[in-house]
Amino acid sequence: MIIALAQLMVVLDATIVNIALPSAQRDLGMSDGNRWGHLPRP
């Protein structure tokens, strides 16, 4: 039961990140070519 709950949490976390990532990139001024960890140049 605990393993199933942990797996559900992992799937939900990945889903939320994939939904939020495009708007976060837009808000931070990142293009699709940039990877996380690299800040956009001013």
N, C-alpha and C positions, 0 to 999 in steps of 0.2 A: 504493500500500500504506500509506504513512504517513497519507494523508488518511482512508482507511478506518479505521485504528487510532484516529485522533483523533476521528472521528465516533462510534466505539464507546465511547470514553471519555466523550464528552459525554452519550450516552444512558445509560450506566451511572451517571454522576454525577447526572443528573436523576432517575433511578429511585430511587437511594439517598436523595436529599433528599426526594422525595415520600413515601417509606415512613417516614422518620424524623421528618418535620415534625409529624405529630399528637402523637407522644409527647413531642417537644421542647416543643411548645406547652403540653401538659399539665404537664410538669415545671416550666416557667417560669410557670405560672399564667395563661396567656393564653387568651382566649376566641377563637372563630372570627372575631369581628368585628375583633379587633386585627390590625394589620399589623406585620411585622417592622420593628424600629427604634423602636417605641414600647414602653416598659416599662410593665408593669401598675402601677396605682396601689396604694399600700400600704393 
